[in-house]
Amino acid sequence: MSELSSRREFVKTAGAAAVAASVLPLDALGLAQPRRRRYAIVGTGDRGSSMWGRALVQRYSDVLEFVGLSDVNHKRVAAAREIIGVECPTFTSFDEMCAGAKPDVLMVTTVDAYHADYIVKGLDRGMDA
Ligand SMILES: NC(=O)c1ccc[n+]([C@@H]2O[C@H](COP(=O)([O-])OP(=O)(O)OC[C@H]3O[C@@H](n4cnc5c(N)ncnc54)[C@H](O)[C@@H]3O)[C@@H](O)[C@H]2O)c1
């Protein structure tokens, strides 16, 4: 291919790309920001809030958003929301959190005896647990 022809080809291709970018939504071009993953915690004690939850918000808010926190103890889940620093809804029922918040990702930080049950429930609902 001659230099002139390859230049013409470049201008044609670049021009078409510029026009496409100006009229098509970014996701149609595969250029959109990936959607943030919908994150939930069940068991909002020390580990769920101070050890992991807060750090996730501080470091990874670009790729995740908290959509629900749940704990059988309503005072703990309310306190965890403050400690983690999020605005998401809180629940004392795991099932209600799943139905209402529709998380993609579930972190299980209850007392150990309930880990397996919640992991299985999360996986059954299609979440990464
Ligand atoms: N904190 C640590 O350094 C540490 C170290 C090793 C292991 N662990 C283990 O990790 C687990 C969590 O530790 P922690 O320090 O966060 O404990 P924690 O007592 O502070 O928190 C556990 C939370 O689970 C909640 N919970 C209990 N049963 C529940 C249920 N059925 N459904 C939903 N929530 C429920 C409790 O209300 C509480 O808020 C414990 O089992 C502990 O043995 C903790």
The ligand as an SDF file (V2000), in Angstrom:
LIG
                    3D

 44 48  0  0  0  0  0  0  0  0999 V2000
  -12.8090  -10.3390   64.5740 N   0  0  0  0  0  0  0  0  0  0  0  0
  -11.7840  -11.1620   64.3950 C   0  0  0  0  0  0  0  0  0  0  0  0
  -10.6080  -10.7590   64.4500 O   0  0  0  0  0  0  0  0  0  0  0  0
  -12.0100  -12.6020   64.0450 C   0  0  0  0  0  0  0  0  0  0  0  0
  -10.9160  -13.4340   63.8610 C   0  0  0  0  0  0  0  0  0  0  0  0
  -11.1050  -14.7460   63.4590 C   0  0  0  0  0  0  0  0  0  0  0  0
  -12.3880  -15.2400   63.2990 C   0  0  0  0  0  0  0  0  0  0  0  0
  -13.4500  -14.4330   63.5080 N   0  0  0  0  0  0  0  0  0  0  0  0
  -14.7730  -14.9910   63.3230 C   0  0  0  0  0  0  0  0  0  0  0  0
  -15.5120  -14.2310   62.3720 O   0  0  0  0  0  0  0  0  0  0  0  0
  -16.8700  -14.1710   62.7990 C   0  0  0  0  0  0  0  0  0  0  0  0
  -17.3080  -12.7260   62.8140 C   0  0  0  0  0  0  0  0  0  0  0  0
  -16.4330  -12.0290   63.6980 O   0  0  0  0  0  0  0  0  0  0  0  0
  -16.7840  -10.6090   64.2750 P   0  0  0  0  0  0  0  0  0  0  0  0
  -15.6530  -10.1910   65.0980 O   0  0  0  0  0  0  0  0  0  0  0  0
  -17.2590   -9.7190   63.1950 O   0  0  0  0  0  0  0  0  0  0  0  0
  -18.0160  -10.9970   65.2420 O   0  0  0  0  0  0  0  0  0  0  0  0
  -19.1750  -10.0630   65.7370 P   0  0  0  0  0  0  0  0  0  0  0  0
  -19.8160  -10.7700   66.8790 O   0  0  0  0  0  0  0  0  0  0  0  0
  -18.6870   -8.6630   65.9360 O   0  0  0  0  0  0  0  0  0  0  0  0
  -20.1840  -10.0120   64.4780 O   0  0  0  0  0  0  0  0  0  0  0  0
  -20.9700  -11.0920   64.0870 C   0  0  0  0  0  0  0  0  0  0  0  0
  -22.3170  -10.5160   63.6480 C   0  0  0  0  0  0  0  0  0  0  0  0
  -23.1130  -11.5710   63.1360 O   0  0  0  0  0  0  0  0  0  0  0  0
  -24.4430  -11.2840   63.4950 C   0  0  0  0  0  0  0  0  0  0  0  0
  -25.2460  -12.4930   63.3840 N   0  0  0  0  0  0  0  0  0  0  0  0
  -25.2880  -13.5610   64.2300 C   0  0  0  0  0  0  0  0  0  0  0  0
  -26.1240  -14.4940   63.7710 N   0  0  0  0  0  0  0  0  0  0  0  0
  -26.6210  -14.0110   62.5940 C   0  0  0  0  0  0  0  0  0  0  0  0
  -27.5280  -14.5420   61.6510 C   0  0  0  0  0  0  0  0  0  0  0  0
  -28.1010  -15.7560   61.7820 N   0  0  0  0  0  0  0  0  0  0  0  0
  -27.8530  -13.7760   60.5700 N   0  0  0  0  0  0  0  0  0  0  0  0
  -27.2810  -12.5520   60.3960 C   0  0  0  0  0  0  0  0  0  0  0  0
  -26.4040  -12.0080   61.2650 N   0  0  0  0  0  0  0  0  0  0  0  0
  -26.0650  -12.7450   62.3600 C   0  0  0  0  0  0  0  0  0  0  0  0
  -24.3430  -10.7310   64.9010 C   0  0  0  0  0  0  0  0  0  0  0  0
  -25.5120  -10.0110   65.2880 O   0  0  0  0  0  0  0  0  0  0  0  0
  -23.1040   -9.8610   64.7780 C   0  0  0  0  0  0  0  0  0  0  0  0
  -23.4320   -8.5220   64.4530 O   0  0  0  0  0  0  0  0  0  0  0  0
  -16.9750  -14.7900   64.1970 C   0  0  0  0  0  0  0  0  0  0  0  0
  -17.6230  -16.0310   64.0930 O   0  0  0  0  0  0  0  0  0  0  0  0
  -15.5380  -14.9520   64.6540 C   0  0  0  0  0  0  0  0  0  0  0  0
  -15.3420  -16.1600   65.3520 O   0  0  0  0  0  0  0  0  0  0  0  0
  -13.2900  -13.1320   63.8600 C   0  0  0  0  0  0  0  0  0  0  0  0
  1  2  1  0
  2  3  2  0
  2  4  1  0
  4  5  1  0
  4 44  2  0
  5  6  2  0
  6  7  1  0
  7  8  2  0
  8  9  1  0
  8 44  1  0
  9 10  1  0
  9 42  1  0
 10 11  1  0
 11 12  1  0
 11 40  1  0
 12 13  1  0
 13 14  1  0
 14 15  2  0
 14 16  1  0
 14 17  1  0
 17 18  1  0
 18 19  2  0
 18 20  1  0
 18 21  1  0
 21 22  1  0
 22 23  1  0
 23 24  1  0
 23 38  1  0
 24 25  1  0
 25 26  1  0
 25 36  1  0
 26 27  1  0
 26 35  1  0
 27 28  2  0
 28 29  1  0
 29 30  1  0
 29 35  2  0
 30 31  1  0
 30 32  2  0
 32 33  1  0
 33 34  2  0
 34 35  1  0
 36 37  1  0
 36 38  1  0
 38 39  1  0
 40 41  1  0
 40 42  1  0
 42 43  1  0
M  CHG  2   8   1  16  -1
M  END
$$$$
